[in-house]
Amino acid sequence: MKKFKIRVRQVNIDQIDDRLLIINLYFTQCITLITAFVILLFQRRYAWNLLDLPESLQFLWWGALFAAAVVTADLLISKLVPEELTDDGGINEKLFAKRPLWHILLICMVVAVCEELLFRGAIQHVWGPYWTSILFAAIHIRYLRHWLLTGLVFGISYGLGWIYDETGTLWTPIAAHFFIDFVMGCFIRFGGNKGEEQSS
């Protein structure tokens, strides 16, 4: 019988072309969505019930305020701490730096819906916000090399769980997640690319 060996090696972000990066992004979000549906099915709960739009638009205010706090904290941290403590390996830069605005919008919406459905909608229902946030931080593997980024991701996730519990609608953390990613993506896209600054 033939033995199969699986080799795992670290890949530099410069070795990944844009097409492969986008395919990988949408593939992982598809896996996230399927996982959410499977977990919800075992819980005898349904995604479409969780995604019912609330009658009031108050969830948008909660999401926007939470996102504003996160973006403000992120901007302060990027000004106050050395760059090597907040380096994500260049993934976000590569993902957003040359992306058209409509695609940034689409990416942020897909990620927000898929990840919040899984983490807040399915996992938090059983594990609560604390353990869900530990798992959420752990899957953002590119941040694990830096304690500050890991702590930030945990804190953001816990905050998303808290606003979900407070408002009772999954659309609150979805809105917050979307606003955070979209604003940060636009900062990267329109605020200047570090790589371009170094090369010019």
N, CA, C and O of each residue as an XYZ file, in Angstrom:
800
protein
N       0.834     -1.180      0.000
C       0.000      0.000      0.000
C       0.879      1.245      0.000
O       1.843      1.345      0.759
N       0.533      2.170     -0.849
C       1.323      3.389     -0.986
C       0.999      4.364      0.136
O      -0.166      4.567      0.480
N       2.059      4.976      0.713
C       1.858      5.956      1.768
C       1.863      7.348      1.165
O       2.675      7.671      0.298
N       0.937      8.162      1.647
C       0.873      9.550      1.195
C       1.471     10.444      2.264
O       1.163     10.318      3.449
N       2.320     11.339      1.829
C       2.899     12.305      2.756
C       2.331     13.673      2.452
O       2.291     14.116      1.304
N       1.897     14.322      3.499
C       1.411     15.690      3.351
C       2.486     16.613      3.884
O       2.912     16.503      5.034
N       2.912     17.516      3.034
C       3.951     18.454      3.446
C       3.323     19.816      3.687
O       2.574     20.339      2.861
N       3.648     20.363      4.829
C       3.161     21.690      5.175
C       4.363     22.615      5.244
O       5.351     22.329      5.922
N       4.262     23.721      4.536
C       5.347     24.694      4.606
C       4.759     26.093      4.608
O       3.676     26.346      4.080
N       5.510     26.987      5.221
C       5.046     28.361      5.292
C       5.265     29.020      3.928
O       6.318     28.872      3.307
N       4.244     29.747      3.483
C       4.321     30.428      2.193
C       4.379     31.923      2.438
O       3.606     32.469      3.225
N       5.299     32.570      1.761
C       5.407     34.020      1.835
C       4.261     34.620      1.025
O       3.902     34.092     -0.027
N       3.686     35.722      1.512
C       2.554     36.355      0.832
C       2.914     36.785     -0.583
O       2.044     36.835     -1.452
N       4.179     37.094     -0.826
C       4.614     37.501     -2.168
C       4.561     36.345     -3.169
O       4.563     36.569     -4.379
N       4.513     35.111     -2.664
C       4.450     33.941     -3.535
C       3.024     33.627     -3.985
O       2.821     32.778     -4.853
N       2.031     34.310     -3.399
C       0.629     34.050     -3.725
C       0.142     35.144     -4.663
O       0.218     36.329     -4.340
N      -0.360     34.740     -5.827
C      -0.884     35.758     -6.740
C      -2.311     36.137     -6.318
O      -2.940     35.450     -5.512
N      -2.794     37.225     -6.873
C      -4.086     37.779     -6.465
C      -5.237     36.807     -6.690
O      -6.137     36.700     -5.857
N      -5.209     36.107     -7.801
C      -6.284     35.158     -8.120
C      -6.356     34.048     -7.082
O      -7.444     33.689     -6.632
N      -5.212     33.502     -6.699
C      -5.166     32.441     -5.698
C      -5.625     32.954     -4.330
O      -6.304     32.241     -3.592
N      -5.255     34.178     -4.001
C      -5.668     34.779     -2.736
C      -7.192     34.904     -2.664
O      -7.798     34.569     -1.647
N      -7.802     35.385     -3.741
C      -9.262     35.548     -3.785
C      -9.969     34.196     -3.753
O     -10.967     34.030     -3.051
N      -9.450     33.225     -4.516
C     -10.034     31.876     -4.496
C      -9.981     31.306     -3.086
O     -10.961     30.738     -2.602
N      -8.838     31.459     -2.428
C      -8.671     30.960     -1.068
C      -9.638     31.654     -0.108
O     -10.230     31.007      0.757
N      -9.796     32.956     -0.258
C     -10.715     33.708      0.605
C     -12.144     33.189      0.466
O     -12.791     32.869      1.463
N     -12.632     33.106     -0.759
C     -14.022     32.666     -0.957
C     -14.204     31.194     -0.605
O     -15.269     30.802     -0.129
N     -13.180     30.375     -0.832
C     -13.259     28.966     -0.468
C     -13.383     28.812      1.053
O     -14.218     28.048      1.536
N     -12.554     29.539      1.798
C     -12.613     29.425      3.262
C     -13.936     29.969      3.801
O     -14.460     29.451      4.787
N     -14.477     30.999      3.169
C     -15.776     31.519      3.615
C     -16.898     30.534      3.301
O     -17.860     30.420      4.060
N     -16.774     29.827      2.188
C     -17.749     28.789      1.837
C     -17.714     27.664      2.877
O     -18.759     27.186      3.316
N     -16.506     27.246      3.266
C     -16.347     26.222      4.314
C     -16.941     26.718      5.631
O     -17.606     25.965      6.342
N     -16.697     27.984      5.949
C     -17.243     28.592      7.166
C     -18.769     28.543      7.159
O     -19.390     28.188      8.161
N     -19.362     28.898      6.031
C     -20.819     28.913      5.903
C     -21.404     27.502      6.021
O     -22.398     27.292      6.717
N     -20.786     26.547      5.341
C     -21.260     25.154      5.415
C     -21.153     24.637      6.844
O     -22.068     23.974      7.333
N     -20.046     24.935      7.516
C     -19.861     24.516      8.907
C     -20.951     25.110      9.795
O     -21.490     24.428     10.666
N     -21.272     26.382      9.570
C     -22.337     27.035     10.346
C     -23.665     26.320     10.141
O     -24.377     26.038     11.104
N     -23.999     26.025      8.882
C     -25.270     25.344      8.589
C     -25.324     23.962      9.244
O     -26.364     23.563      9.769
N     -24.197     23.226      9.213
C     -24.161     21.882      9.806
C     -24.358     21.959     11.321
O     -25.148     21.205     11.888
N     -23.627     22.884     11.980
C     -23.760     23.026     13.431
C     -25.179     23.436     13.801
O     -25.764     22.894     14.738
N     -25.726     24.389     13.067
C     -27.105     24.834     13.345
C     -28.107     23.705     13.141
O     -29.094     23.599     13.869
N     -27.844     22.856     12.138
C     -28.721     21.713     11.881
C     -28.713     20.753     13.073
O     -29.764     20.267     13.491
N     -27.506     20.481     13.623
C     -27.400     19.623     14.803
C     -28.060     20.261     16.018
O     -28.556     19.556     16.897
N     -28.070     21.576     16.073
C     -28.715     22.292     17.176
C     -30.231     22.419     16.971
O     -30.951     22.908     17.841
N     -30.691     21.970     15.812
C     -32.100     22.105     15.418
C     -32.532     23.573     15.389
O     -33.624     23.943     15.820
N     -31.624     24.376     14.864
C     -31.892     25.798     14.664
C     -31.637     26.075     13.190
O     -30.940     25.305     12.529
N     -32.190     27.158     12.668
C     -32.095     27.416     11.238
C     -31.515     28.795     10.960
O     -31.867     29.782     11.606
N     -30.621     28.836      9.986
C     -29.926     30.077      9.651
C     -30.904     31.172      9.255
O     -30.725     32.332      9.629
N     -31.932     30.813      8.502
C     -32.861     31.842      8.032
C     -33.612     32.490      9.193
O     -34.008     33.652      9.097
N     -33.817     31.748     10.298
C     -34.428     32.363     11.486
C     -33.473     33.360     12.135
O     -33.879     34.433     12.581
N     -32.192     32.984     12.178
C     -31.188     33.879     12.753
C     -30.998     35.133     11.901
O     -30.631     36.193     12.408
N     -31.253     34.993     10.597
C     -31.027     36.113      9.681
C     -32.286     36.917      9.378
O     -32.295     37.731      8.454
N     -33.347     36.697     10.149
C     -34.536     37.554     10.021
C     -34.153     38.988     10.357
O     -33.558     39.253     11.402
N     -34.496     39.901      9.472
C     -34.193     41.311      9.736
C     -35.097     41.837     10.851
O     -36.310     41.629     10.817
N     -34.510     42.520     11.841
C     -35.350     43.082     12.902
C     -36.197     44.239     12.377
O     -35.863     44.849     11.361
N     -37.281     44.533     13.066
C     -38.174     45.614     12.639
C     -37.507     46.974     12.780
O     -37.701     47.861     11.949
N     -36.720     47.130     13.839
C     -36.032     48.407     14.083
C     -34.630     48.372     13.475
O     -33.999     47.317     13.406
N     -34.158     49.524     13.040
C     -32.794     49.622     12.503
C     -31.776     49.973     13.584
O     -30.654     50.378     13.283
N     -32.175     49.814     14.835
C     -31.287     50.138     15.953
C     -30.004     49.304     15.915
O     -28.960     49.755     16.385
N     -30.076     48.093     15.361
C     -28.888     47.231     15.275
C     -27.773     47.909     14.479
O     -26.591     47.684     14.739
N     -28.158     48.743     13.502
C     -27.146     49.461     12.711
C     -26.371     50.457     13.572
O     -25.164     50.624     13.396
N     -27.065     51.121     14.507
C     -26.392     52.056     15.404
C     -25.422     51.323     16.317
O     -24.287     51.758     16.507
N     -25.874     50.213     16.878
C     -24.984     49.399     17.716
C     -23.744     48.981     16.918
O     -22.615     49.125     17.385
N     -23.974     48.463     15.711
C     -22.859     48.009     14.866
C     -21.919     49.135     14.504
O     -20.700     48.974     14.553
N     -22.487     50.288     14.135
C     -21.663     51.432     13.733
C     -20.860     51.974     14.906
O     -19.687     52.311     14.744
N     -21.473     52.063     16.089
C     -20.757     52.569     17.271
C     -19.637     51.623     17.690
O     -18.531     52.054     18.014
N     -19.943     50.324     17.679
C     -18.905     49.349     18.023
C     -17.763     49.409     17.013
O     -16.594     49.394     17.399
N     -18.092     49.479     15.720
C     -17.071     49.558     14.676
C     -16.232     50.824     14.824
O     -15.014     50.781     14.655
N     -16.873     51.952     15.140
C     -16.136     53.211     15.325
C     -15.137     53.092     16.474
O     -14.010     53.580     16.378
N     -15.556     52.440     17.562
C     -14.648     52.241     18.700
C     -13.466     51.363     18.308
O     -12.327     51.657     18.670
N     -13.731     50.283     17.568
C     -12.666     49.367     17.150
C     -11.697     50.057     16.187
O     -10.481     49.953     16.349
N     -12.226     50.751     15.196
C     -11.367     51.434     14.217
C     -10.528     52.508     14.907
O      -9.342     52.650     14.609
N     -11.129     53.264     15.823
C     -10.382     54.283     16.568
C      -9.254     53.647     17.374
O      -8.123     54.132     17.352
N      -9.559     52.556     18.087
C      -8.539     51.850     18.866
C      -7.434     51.327     17.956
O      -6.254     51.425     18.293
N      -7.807     50.773     16.811
C      -6.830     50.238     15.867
C      -5.909     51.336     15.343
O      -4.699     51.137     15.242
N      -6.476     52.489     15.010
C      -5.672     53.610     14.513
C      -4.723     54.138     15.586
O      -3.574     54.473     15.299
N      -5.215     54.209     16.827
C      -4.346     54.643     17.932
C      -3.196     53.666     18.152
O      -2.045     54.067     18.326
N      -3.524     52.390     18.140
C      -2.493     51.368     18.336
C      -1.450     51.440     17.231
O      -0.251     51.340     17.495
N      -1.908     51.613     15.984
C      -0.948     51.665     14.863
C      -0.034     52.883     14.956
O       1.076     52.865     14.425
N      -0.495     53.946     15.629
C       0.340     55.145     15.818
C       1.297     54.995     16.990
O       2.396     55.550     16.977
N       0.873     54.234     18.019
C       1.615     54.204     19.276
C       2.570     53.031     19.453
O       3.508     53.120     20.246
N       2.353     51.932     18.731
C       3.211     50.759     18.938
C       4.074     50.513     17.700
O       3.710     50.916     16.595
N       5.215     49.852     17.887
C       6.071     49.554     16.735
C       5.348     48.696     15.692
O       4.520     47.851     16.031
N       5.672     48.927     14.439
C       4.991     48.253     13.330
C       5.107     46.732     13.388
O       4.183     46.024     12.987
N       6.251     46.223     13.891
C       6.424     44.764     13.922
C       5.439     44.076     14.867
O       5.194     42.878     14.727
N       4.871     44.808     15.827
C       3.883     44.214     16.736
C       2.503     44.108     16.110
O       1.646     43.389     16.624
N       2.274     44.812     15.010
C       0.956     44.777     14.358
C       1.039     44.239     12.932
O       0.116     44.419     12.138
N       2.148     43.579     12.613
C       2.342     43.053     11.260
C       1.566     41.756     11.069
O       1.800     40.782     11.784
N       0.643     41.737     10.107
C      -0.155     40.527      9.842
C       0.439     39.705      8.702
O      -0.203     38.786      8.194
N       1.647     40.032      8.308
C       2.302     39.300      7.224
C       1.958     39.845      5.850
O       2.346     39.258      4.840
N       1.235     40.957      5.792
C       0.927     41.593      4.513
C      -0.335     41.094      3.829
O      -0.624     41.497      2.702
N      -1.090     40.225      4.489
C      -2.304     39.661      3.872
C      -3.339     40.741      3.580
O      -3.843     40.838      2.461
N      -3.653     41.549      4.586
C      -4.675     42.584      4.391
C      -4.253     43.581      3.317
O      -5.067     44.013      2.501
N      -2.986     43.935      3.328
C      -2.448     44.845      2.314
C      -2.627     44.257      0.916
O      -3.080     44.937     -0.005
N      -2.266     42.992      0.776
C      -2.378     42.330     -0.530
C      -3.847     42.176     -0.948
O      -4.180     42.278     -2.129
N      -4.707     41.934      0.026
C      -6.116     41.706     -0.267
C      -6.834     42.980     -0.710
O      -7.653     42.943     -1.628
N      -6.530     44.106     -0.062
C      -7.308     45.320     -0.309
C      -6.613     46.422     -1.110
O      -7.289     47.288     -1.664
N      -5.295     46.411     -1.183
C      -4.563     47.566     -1.719
C      -4.957     47.956     -3.142
O      -4.987     49.143     -3.467
N      -5.256     46.988     -3.984
C      -5.581     47.308     -5.384
C      -6.978     46.853     -5.788
O      -7.305     46.781     -6.973
N      -7.784     46.551     -4.798
C      -9.126     46.011     -5.053
C     -10.097     47.157     -5.360
O     -10.052     48.189     -4.691
N     -10.983     46.992     -6.370
C     -12.008     48.026     -6.593
C     -12.974     48.098     -5.405
O     -13.155     47.122     -4.677
N     -13.581     49.252     -5.226
C     -14.449     49.499     -4.078
C     -15.600     48.491     -3.992
O     -15.924     48.017     -2.903
N     -16.220     48.160     -5.136
C     -17.339     47.213     -5.117
C     -16.887     45.852     -4.605
O     -17.656     45.148     -3.952
N     -15.622     45.472     -4.903
C     -15.140     44.163     -4.471
C     -14.782     44.181     -2.981
O     -14.968     43.182     -2.285
N     -14.273     45.306     -2.496
C     -14.025     45.447     -1.057
C     -15.350     45.292     -0.307
O     -15.428     44.594      0.704
N     -16.382     45.950     -0.818
C     -17.727     45.872     -0.234
C     -18.223     44.425     -0.200
O     -18.734     43.962      0.819
N     -18.069     43.719     -1.318
C     -18.520     42.327     -1.420
C     -17.757     41.425     -0.457
O     -18.357     40.624      0.259
N     -16.431     41.558     -0.444
C     -15.597     40.736      0.446
C     -16.026     40.943      1.900
O     -16.210     39.980      2.645
N     -16.182     42.205      2.293
C     -16.524     42.519      3.683
C     -17.901     41.980      4.063
O     -18.095     41.525      5.191
N     -18.849     42.026      3.145
C     -20.190     41.503      3.427
C     -20.163     39.974      3.535
O     -20.758     39.407      4.451
N     -19.482     39.314      2.613
C     -19.396     37.844      2.645
C     -18.736     37.377      3.938
O     -19.238     36.475      4.609
N     -17.608     37.995      4.284
C     -16.878     37.607      5.497
C     -17.730     37.858      6.739
O     -17.798     37.010      7.628
N     -18.376     39.015      6.802
C     -19.188     39.349      7.980
C     -20.336     38.355      8.170
O     -20.559     37.873      9.280
N     -21.058     38.049      7.101
C     -22.201     37.133      7.215
C     -21.734     35.719      7.556
O     -22.269     35.095      8.472
N     -20.750     35.215      6.831
C     -20.294     33.827      7.044
C     -19.700     33.633      8.439
O     -20.064     32.692      9.145
N     -18.790     34.520      8.834
C     -18.111     34.345     10.125
C     -19.047     34.585     11.301
O     -18.963     33.880     12.306
N     -19.931     35.561     11.194
C     -20.849     35.818     12.309
C     -21.907     34.723     12.435
O     -22.317     34.379     13.543
N     -22.340     34.185     11.320
C     -23.297     33.077     11.374
C     -22.679     31.882     12.092
O     -23.339     31.224     12.896
N     -21.404     31.603     11.797
C     -20.730     30.493     12.454
C     -20.424     30.802     13.923
O     -20.816     30.053     14.817
N     -19.715     31.919     14.162
C     -19.206     32.153     15.512
C     -20.267     32.671     16.478
O     -20.430     32.116     17.565
N     -20.982     33.712     16.106
C     -22.002     34.230     17.010
C     -23.286     33.413     16.923
O     -23.904     33.123     17.948
N     -23.694     33.036     15.706
C     -24.961     32.342     15.538
C     -24.947     30.906     16.014
O     -25.877     30.464     16.689
N     -23.892     30.167     15.668
C     -23.861     28.729     15.985
C     -23.023     28.403     17.219
O     -23.516     27.769     18.152
N     -21.758     28.832     17.231
C     -20.842     28.408     18.295
C     -21.143     29.101     19.622
O     -21.156     28.457     20.672
N     -21.385     30.409     19.578
C     -21.646     31.134     20.828
C     -22.895     30.623     21.536
O     -22.992     30.716     22.760
N     -23.832     30.096     20.797
C     -25.062     29.531     21.374
C     -24.737     28.441     22.400
O     -25.450     28.273     23.389
N     -23.638     27.697     22.145
C     -23.252     26.592     23.025
C     -22.109     26.994     23.962
O     -22.149     26.683     25.152
N     -21.105     27.672     23.439
C     -19.885     27.948     24.203
C     -19.884     29.278     24.944
O     -19.095     29.466     25.869
N     -20.750     30.196     24.554
C     -20.719     31.524     25.156
C     -19.664     32.399     24.488
O     -18.844     31.900     23.717
N     -19.677     33.708     24.778
C     -18.780     34.627     24.072
C     -17.296     34.437     24.383
O     -16.456     34.678     23.516
N     -16.955     34.009     25.608
C     -15.542     33.889     25.982
C     -14.829     32.795     25.174
O     -13.827     33.063     24.511
N     -15.350     31.565     25.234
C     -14.696     30.452     24.536
C     -14.823     30.596     23.018
O     -13.937     30.181     22.271
N     -15.921     31.181     22.577
C     -16.072     31.450     21.145
C     -14.984     32.405     20.678
O     -14.435     32.238     19.589
N     -14.671     33.400     21.492
C     -13.654     34.391     21.132
C     -12.256     33.786     21.124
O     -11.411     34.182     20.321
N     -12.011     32.833     22.010
C     -10.718     32.130     21.982
C     -10.584     31.370     20.668
O      -9.535     31.416     20.026
N     -11.642     30.671     20.267
C     -11.619     29.948     18.990
C     -11.483     30.916     17.813
O     -10.726     30.654     16.879
N     -12.208     32.021     17.856
C     -12.165     33.031     16.790
C     -10.743     33.576     16.634
O     -10.259     33.737     15.513
N     -10.080     33.858     17.750
C      -8.700     34.350     17.710
C      -7.762     33.272     17.159
O      -6.839     33.568     16.401
N      -8.011     32.025     17.550
C      -7.137     30.921     17.112
C      -7.224     30.673     15.612
O      -6.221     30.317     14.994
N      -8.407     30.852     15.006
C      -8.499     30.590     13.568
C      -7.890     31.716     12.739
O      -7.584     31.527     11.562
N      -7.713     32.884     13.348
C      -7.012     33.971     12.650
C      -5.513     33.747     12.859
O      -4.823     34.522     13.522
N      -5.046     32.654     12.262
C      -3.720     32.116     12.547
C      -2.590     33.093     12.231
O      -1.543     33.071     12.877
N      -2.809     33.946     11.236
C      -1.726     34.867     10.865
C      -1.447     35.891     11.953
O      -0.391     36.522     11.954
N      -2.392     36.064     12.890
C      -2.187     37.005     13.984
C      -1.521     36.365     15.201
O      -1.072     37.074     16.101
N      -1.453     35.048     15.237
C      -0.983     34.360     16.436
C       0.502     34.591     16.724
O       0.970     34.335     17.833
N       1.238     35.075     15.724
C       2.660     35.341     15.949
C       2.873     36.554     16.851
O       3.958     36.732     17.402
N       1.851     37.383     17.003
C       1.970     38.615     17.776
C       0.884     38.663     18.846
O      -0.306     38.628     18.534
N       1.299     38.742     20.106
C       0.341     38.737     21.220
C      -0.631     39.897     21.127
O      -1.798     39.754     21.494
N      -0.168     41.055     20.636
C      -1.047     42.221     20.571
C      -2.204     41.985     19.593
O      -3.358     42.270     19.913
N      -1.893     41.465     18.405
C      -2.934     41.188     17.415
C      -3.896     40.114     17.904
O      -5.107     40.216     17.708
N      -3.347     39.082     18.541
C      -4.202     38.015     19.079
C      -5.151     38.579     20.133
O      -6.335     38.244     20.152
N      -4.625     39.440     21.015
C      -5.455     40.072     22.035
C      -6.530     40.960     21.431
O      -7.669     40.975     21.899
N      -6.165     41.702     20.388
C      -7.138     42.561     19.710
C      -8.257     41.751     19.076
O      -9.433     42.089     19.214
N      -7.889     40.676     18.379
C      -8.905     39.834     17.734
C      -9.819     39.211     18.784
O     -11.032     39.140     18.590
N      -9.235     38.756     19.903
C     -10.056     38.200     20.986
C     -11.018     39.262     21.519
O     -12.207     38.994     21.692
N     -10.502     40.472     21.780
C     -11.329     41.549     22.327
C     -12.456     41.955     21.383
O     -13.588     42.177     21.812
N     -12.135     42.049     20.097
C     -13.165     42.393     19.100
C     -14.234     41.309     19.058
O     -15.430     41.601     19.027
N     -13.790     40.053     19.057
C     -14.737     38.939     19.017
C     -15.629     38.934     20.254
O     -16.836     38.712     20.157
N     -15.031     39.179     21.411
C     -15.827     39.202     22.641
C     -16.846     40.342     22.588
O     -17.991     40.186     23.012
N     -16.415     41.481     22.063
C     -17.326     42.616     21.903
C     -18.461     42.307     20.947
O     -19.603     42.698     21.188
N     -18.154     41.605     19.859
C     -19.197     41.201     18.910
C     -20.198     40.258     19.578
O     -21.404     40.342     19.348
N     -19.669     39.363     20.407
C     -20.551     38.456     21.151
C     -21.428     39.204     22.140
O     -22.601     38.876     22.319
N     -20.849     40.214     22.780
C     -21.596     40.998     23.762
C     -22.724     41.778     23.097
O     -23.851     41.784     23.594
N     -22.425     42.445     21.959
C     -23.498     43.222     21.316
C     -24.575     42.304     20.727
O     -25.734     42.699     20.601
N     -24.180     41.078     20.368
C     -25.185     40.100     19.925
C     -26.129     39.758     21.077
O     -27.350     39.751     20.918
N     -25.539     39.474     22.243
C     -26.361     39.153     23.414
C     -27.258     40.330     23.817
O     -28.412     40.138     24.200
N     -26.723     41.530     23.728
C     -27.472     42.723     24.155
C     -28.654     43.034     23.235
O     -29.726     43.421     23.700
N     -28.448     42.862     21.932
C     -29.494     43.256     20.979
C     -30.394     42.095     20.569
O     -31.530     42.308     20.142
N     -29.891     40.868     20.697
C     -30.696     39.703     20.350
C     -30.855     39.464     18.859
O     -31.658     38.625     18.451
N     -30.108     40.181     18.049
C     -30.157     39.944     16.606
C     -28.746     39.755     16.047
O     -27.825     40.503     16.376
N     -28.601     38.753     15.207
C     -27.303     38.466     14.592
C     -26.861     39.586     13.651
O     -25.678     39.710     13.334
N     -27.818     40.398     13.210
C     -27.462     41.492     12.297
C     -26.600     42.556     12.966
O     -25.912     43.308     12.276
N     -26.621     42.635     14.300
C     -25.769     43.618     14.986
C     -24.290     43.278     14.823
O     -23.532     44.128     14.358
N     -23.838     42.052     15.191
C     -22.429     41.753     14.950
C     -22.079     41.678     13.461
O     -20.946     41.974     13.080
N     -23.034     41.287     12.618
C     -22.761     41.289     11.171
C     -22.477     42.712     10.707
O     -21.511     42.949      9.982
N     -23.317     43.661     11.124
C     -23.117     45.065     10.735
C     -21.791     45.583     11.263
O     -21.045     46.232     10.529
N     -21.482     45.304     12.536
C     -20.222     45.775     13.135
C     -19.019     45.182     12.407
O     -18.077     45.899     12.069
N     -19.054     43.884     12.169
C     -17.963     43.187     11.468
C     -17.775     43.789     10.073
O     -16.650     44.048      9.645
N     -18.882     44.005      9.378
C     -18.819     44.592      8.042
C     -18.208     45.990      8.088
O     -17.299     46.291      7.315
N     -18.695     46.845      8.982
C     -18.185     48.221      9.059
C     -16.690     48.241      9.373
O     -15.937     49.005      8.770
N     -16.260     47.395     10.325
C     -14.839     47.348     10.695
C     -13.998     46.969      9.480
O     -13.049     47.671      9.131
N     -14.350     45.855      8.840
C     -13.563     45.380      7.696
C     -13.604     46.367      6.532
O     -12.590     46.596      5.874
N     -14.776     46.948      6.281
C     -14.918     47.857      5.148
C     -14.106     49.134      5.354
O     -13.407     49.582      4.446
N     -14.200     49.714      6.543
C     -13.436     50.940      6.821
C     -11.944     50.667      6.754
O     -11.199     51.439      6.152
N     -11.496     49.567      7.371
C     -10.066     49.247      7.345
C      -9.611     48.904      5.928
O      -8.505     49.268      5.527
N     -10.455     48.207      5.170
C     -10.135     47.910      3.774
C     -10.000     49.173      2.947
O      -9.115     49.271      2.097
N     -10.879     50.146      3.192
C     -10.808     51.429      2.473
C      -9.586     52.229      2.883
O      -8.988     52.912      2.051
N      -9.201     52.156      4.169
C      -7.963     52.818      4.601
C      -6.763     52.261      3.840
O      -5.895     53.006      3.387
N      -6.734     50.935      3.709
C      -5.628     50.301      2.984
C      -5.688     50.679      1.507
O      -4.667     51.010      0.904
N      -6.879     50.630      0.930
C      -7.036     50.895     -0.509
C      -6.759     52.342     -0.886
O      -6.073     52.610     -1.873
N      -7.290     53.277     -0.101
C      -7.196     54.686     -0.489
C      -6.223     55.488      0.363
O      -5.933     56.645      0.058
N      -5.716     54.876      1.433
C      -4.822     55.611      2.322
C      -3.364     55.467      1.974
O      -2.504     55.973      2.696
N      -3.064     54.788      0.886
C      -1.661     54.618      0.507
C      -1.158     53.252      0.900
O      -1.488     52.729      1.964
N      -0.374     52.698      0.046
C       0.171     51.346      0.222
C       1.607     51.454      0.702
O       2.431     52.122      0.077
N       1.910     50.784      1.833
C       3.272     50.839      2.378
C       4.287     50.341      1.380
O       5.374     50.900      1.236
N       3.913     49.273      0.690
C       4.831     48.707     -0.311
C       5.143     49.675     -1.411
O       6.282     49.761     -1.869
N       4.110     50.430     -1.855
C       4.312     51.412     -2.906
C       5.156     52.572     -2.413
O       5.974     53.114     -3.156
N       4.951     52.963     -1.128
C       5.740     54.044     -0.560
C       7.198     53.671     -0.513
O       8.061     54.498     -0.808
N       7.494     52.414     -0.139
C       8.889     51.980     -0.043
C       9.525     51.891     -1.421
O      10.719     52.155     -1.564
N       8.756     51.527     -2.434
C       9.357     51.348     -3.749
C       9.515     52.672     -4.498
O      10.281     52.750     -5.458
N       8.790     53.725     -4.061
C       8.921     54.992     -4.792
C       9.985     55.896     -4.197
O      10.213     56.996     -4.700
